[in-house]
């Protein structure tokens, strides 16, 4: 019975996510989510106490999936930690540069919008981004151990600064509809992480 509950809840989240990614949280009405999921209102409220609860669950699921992808990318590998980090940022630049909403960062899409609307969604975003930063920090530390990342930078501070820079670059990319901010972030990231030679 629990599996069916989880599957049905996941179906509603999967059906609503493209709407939220495309239009934002506030612009999507409950009726649209119900129509996309092909369920009655009572079924929605069986799984979610409110639209805000749906939004929180959507973000929790997003960060859970994102964390698993980061664990795969940043985990033990034949590639250096520097290469793994640069692959992450290169993929970020690629996914955020296009006009498609697929694979867009929900933090960029919803962060400013829901921070003042919902404490539970803001807390979820804060915890999720803190977790991403922690994983970045750990990979930077790993790179400092294997010599592929500069030992001159402080890992926690650098991870936070890089993540903030990339969120800002993603926002500018949306505003300008080009990838110049993302490409600039990629260059700065590479220079910052690369160990000094000579």
C-alpha positions in Angstrom: 0.0 0.0 0.0 2.9 2.4 0.8 4.3 1.9 -2.7 1.1 2.9 -4.3 0.9 5.9 -2.1 4.4 6.9 -3.0 3.8 6.3 -6.8 0.6 8.4 -6.8 2.3 11.2 -4.9 5.3 11.0 -7.3 2.9 11.1 -10.3 1.3 14.4 -9.0 4.7 15.9 -8.4 6.0 14.8 -11.8 2.9 16.2 -13.5 3.1 19.5 -11.7 6.8 20.1 -12.0 6.9 21.2 -15.7 4.2 23.7 -15.0 6.1 25.2 -12.1 9.4 25.2 -14.1 7.7 27.0 -17.0 5.5 29.5 -15.2 6.7 29.8 -11.6 4.9 28.8 -8.4 2.4 31.6 -8.0 1.3 31.7 -11.6 0.2 28.0 -11.6 -3.2 27.4 -10.1 -4.3 24.2 -8.4 -6.7 23.5 -11.3 -3.8 23.3 -13.7 -1.9 20.8 -11.5 -5.1 18.7 -11.2 -5.6 18.8 -14.9 -2.0 17.9 -15.7 -2.1 15.0 -13.2 -5.6 14.0 -14.3 -6.8 13.7 -10.7 -9.7 15.2 -8.7 -9.1 17.8 -6.1 -9.8 15.2 -3.3 -6.9 13.1 -4.5 -4.5 16.0 -4.4 -5.5 16.8 -0.8 -5.0 13.2 0.1 -1.3 13.6 -0.6 -0.7 17.3 0.1 -2.2 19.6 2.8 -2.0 22.6 0.5 -0.4 24.0 -2.7 2.4 25.2 -0.4 2.9 21.6 0.9 3.0 20.5 -2.8 5.7 23.1 -3.5 7.7 22.0 -0.5 7.5 18.3 -1.5 8.4 19.3 -5.1 11.6 21.0 -3.8 12.5 18.2 -1.5 12.2 15.7 -4.3 14.3 18.0 -6.6 17.1 18.3 -4.0 17.0 14.5 -3.3 17.4 13.7 -7.0 20.0 16.5 -7.5 22.0 15.2 -4.5 22.1 11.7 -5.9 23.4 13.0 -9.2 26.1 15.0 -7.4 27.1 11.9 -5.4 27.6 10.0 -8.6 29.5 12.9 -10.2 31.7 13.8 -7.2 32.2 10.3 -5.8 35.4 8.2 -6.2 36.5 8.2 -9.8 39.6 7.9 -12.0 39.1 11.5 -12.9 40.6 14.2 -10.7 38.4 16.2 -8.4 39.2 19.2 -10.5 37.9 17.5 -13.7 34.8 16.4 -11.8 34.1 19.9 -10.6 34.7 21.4 -14.0 32.4 18.8 -15.6 29.7 19.8 -13.1 30.0 23.5 -14.0 30.2 22.8 -17.7 27.0 20.8 -17.5 25.4 23.6 -15.5 26.4 26.1 -18.2 25.0 23.9 -20.9 21.7 23.2 -19.2 21.0 26.8 -18.2 21.9 28.4 -21.5 19.1 27.0 -23.7 15.5 28.2 -23.9 14.0 24.9 -22.9 12.7 24.7 -19.3 13.9 21.0 -19.1 16.8 20.6 -16.6 16.5 24.3 -15.5 17.6 25.0 -11.9 14.6 25.2 -9.6 16.6 27.3 -7.2 17.0 30.0 -9.9 13.4 29.7 -10.9 11.7 29.7 -7.5 14.3 31.1 -5.0 13.3 34.8 -5.1 9.7 34.1 -5.8 8.9 31.8 -2.8 11.3 33.1 -0.2 8.9 35.8 0.9 5.7 33.7 0.3 6.4 30.5 2.2 8.7 29.8 5.2 8.5 26.0 4.6 9.6 26.4 0.9 12.3 28.9 1.9 13.6 26.5 4.5 13.6 23.7 2.0 15.5 25.8 -0.5 18.0 26.9 2.2 18.6 23.3 3.4 18.9 22.1 -0.2 21.4 24.7 -1.3 23.4 24.2 1.9 23.6 20.5 1.0 24.8 21.3 -2.5 27.4 23.6 -1.1 28.6 20.9 1.3 29.0 18.5 -1.6 31.0 21.1 -3.5 33.2 21.8 -0.5 33.9 18.1 -0.1 34.9 17.7 -3.7 37.2 20.8 -3.4 38.8 19.2 -0.3 39.2 16.0 -2.3 40.9 18.0 -5.1 43.2 19.7 -2.6 44.2 16.2 -1.3 44.9 14.8 -4.8 46.6 18.1 -5.9 44.2 18.9 -8.7 42.6 21.9 -6.9 44.4 24.9 -5.6 45.5 24.6 -2.0 45.4 28.4 -1.6 41.6 28.5 -1.4 39.4 27.8 1.6 37.0 25.0 0.6 33.8 26.0 2.4 34.0 29.7 1.5 35.0 28.9 -2.1 32.2 26.4 -2.5 29.6 29.0 -1.3 31.1 31.8 -3.4 31.1 29.6 -6.5 27.5 28.4 -6.0 26.4 32.0 -5.5 28.2 33.1 -8.6 26.6 30.4 -10.7 23.1 31.2 -9.4 23.7 34.8 -10.4 25.1 33.8 -13.8 22.1 31.6 -14.4 19.7 34.5 -13.6 21.7 36.9 -15.9 21.6 34.2 -18.7 17.8 34.2 -18.4 17.6 38.0 -18.5 19.9 38.4 -21.5 18.9 35.2 -23.2 22.5 34.3 -23.9 25.2 32.3 -22.2 27.9 35.1 -21.8 27.4 35.2 -18.0 27.7 31.4 -17.7 30.8 31.3 -19.9 32.4 34.1 -17.8 31.5 32.1 -14.6 33.2 29.0 -16.2 36.4 30.9 -16.8 36.5 32.4 -13.3 35.7 29.0 -11.8 38.5 27.3 -13.7 41.1 30.0 -12.7 40.0 29.9 -9.1 40.2 26.1 -8.7 43.3 25.4 -10.8 46.5 24.9 -8.8 49.3 27.4 -9.4 52.1 26.1 -11.5 55.7 27.1 -11.4 
